[in-house]
Amino acid sequence: MRAPASRARRVRLRLIAGLSVALFCGVPARATAQGAATRYERALDREQAARTSGTASLDAIRAIARSYESIVRRYPGSGYCDNALWQAAGLMKLVYSRSGEPADREAAARLLVWLRREYPSSSLASGVDGKLAELAAVPSVAPKEQPARTSSSAVPAAASEPAPPPNPAPTSASAVIQNILQSALPRGERLTIELNREVMYTGERVEGPDRVFVDFTNATAAAALAQRARELNGSLFKTVRVGRHSNTITRVVLELNGSPRYSTFPLYNPFRLVVDLESDSYVARPVPTPSAPPAPPPAEPRVETPPKTDVNPPAPARAPEPTVAQLPVSPKPAPPAITSRGEYSLARQLGLGVARIVIDAGHGGHDPGAQANGINEAELVLDVAQRLEKLLRQHDGVDVVLTRRTDEFIPLEERTAIANRGAADLFLSIHANASHRADARGVETYFLNFATNPEAEKVAARENSTSAQTMGTLPAILRAIALNNKLDESRELATIVQTQLVRKLRTQNKTVRDLGVKQAPFVVLIGAQMPSVLAEISFVTNRPEATLLKQAAYRQQIAQALYDGILKYQTSLKKVTTTGQQR
């Protein structure tokens, strides 16, 4: 009889110990955020797989909807709850359109009402009425060509379902992609995607063929936009396609030409997403104008008759002695190069340069950072930072400061303070990436601004987890980000660093992905009084990349790429040329 009581006592002690650790260590909030995010991403992956597989049963679809619902029940305060309810409702609407069972329609309506009631401040709440109206309009029986099935019958992939109208009428919750405009850059081309309001978006560059895609969540395309997109013509892209990727996502795909570098950034009032494609060997392609008249044939060459000359020409006049104003002058600084966006930033207008550089190796001490496949992020980035320091010290006129040289913990806020106290001209924070998806790979570079997609939010949340800031400092942080006067130069630095990382690492890693230039509110960049960026140099959670990261030669390649990026940015600020080259 004592054995059961002893076991019960041990269980109680474990529970008390667990609660004590949770209460005094502050784990629950972070664990809750990570748990909700992980579960949501897994459910989203399952949903996408079910929609594209063509073999998912109705019961399997219902199970995915329940997994979304379980997130809300377990983590009711999470920011993922409204999205989870929205996705679950969409799945149950799909199931009802196939099953015709009233219970499925009631489940979809219940999830939508739940979203509106419990999360009224969500941007999705305003779309509930429209979704309920759509749900009421769904036929209660399946189409004749697809008779009503039992719950075990297969649901076809979205691509094999009866094709929806090419541009479905938007609901009150749907944004509309209204237009895609093309314009020229000094070294490339710009595509501006215009929407009627702000939405979440994600983007990535993939190979086979080389292309960039951007997914706009809860958005539709304006009528005839797909056709207009196909008519766009450029040197650095072959085609532009617009189409529905799922019930709630519209995808814009740019098939690239000539391996250009790319970056994206949003603009506001009105909201639009800018995609810049650039190449040092860029040659503009003339855009034909259909209505223009044909060019006239070239005129016959005109033969000039040489003028008559005197038999005894007069002696040539003696050239006058050069005056002081005519004497050659020594070379003087030429205007700086414009940014990749075709602008002269304030730093370039003022003729500012780069002399002191602060290199920040992320994490350290009791904060090891990401750990996977035998890689410790804190050790990895410190090694790369020290290799970069050696390269920079070989360059005349450059002073280098490291925020840490040993395995020690330095608060995020102190790292920026080191750069500010030292009057640094440039701040580079080096980190390694991690993901719950083992196939996630590639490099990305961030500058300070508000995050615009879930991936950037996730990276910022992970890298900021050791911040000592409290909620009371939120207004000051928001002001610091909103009033960031180094944004243009930081974006330019990030673009150059990202380009050099991809270019250099592809010599050893052909599969490296260019994840692009992004923005997020990294604490380590907040308050920096100089251009500052954060580079994610690879994924330690990706086994092939981790194998490369263990090699000294690959680490040296990363350091060399960062060095090349810094020097290229430095020379882009100021150039020296001779007088004869100036205009």
Secondary structure, 3 states (H helix, E strand, C coil): CHHHHHHHHHHHHHHHHHHHHHHHHCHHHHHHHHHHHHHHHHHHHHHHHHHHHCCEEHHHHHHHHHHHHHHHHHCCCCCCHHHHHHHHHHHHHHHHHHHCCHHHHHHHHHHHHHHHHHCCCCCCHHHHHHHHHHHHHCCCCCCCCCCCCCCCCEECCHHHCCCCCCCCCCCCCCEEEEEEEEEEECCEEEEEEEECCCCCEEEEEECCCCEEEEEEECEEECCCHHHHHHCCCCCCEEEEEEEECCCCEEEEEEEECCCCEEEEEEECCCCEEEEEEECCCCCCCCCCCCCCCCCCCCCCCCCCCCCCCCCCCCCCCCCCCCCHHHCCCCCEEECCCCCCCCCCCHHHHCCCCCCEEEEEECCECCECCCEECCEEHHHHHHHHHHHHHHHHHCCCCCEEEECCCCCCCCCHHHHHHHHHHCCCCEEEEEEEECCCCCCCCCEEEEEECCCCCHHHHHHHHHHCCCCCCCHHHHHHHHHHHHCCCCHHHHHHHHHHHHHHHHHHHCCCCCCCCEEEEEEECCHHHCCCCCCEEEEEEEECCCHHHHHHHCCHHHHHHHHHHHHHHHHHHHHHHCEEECHHHCC
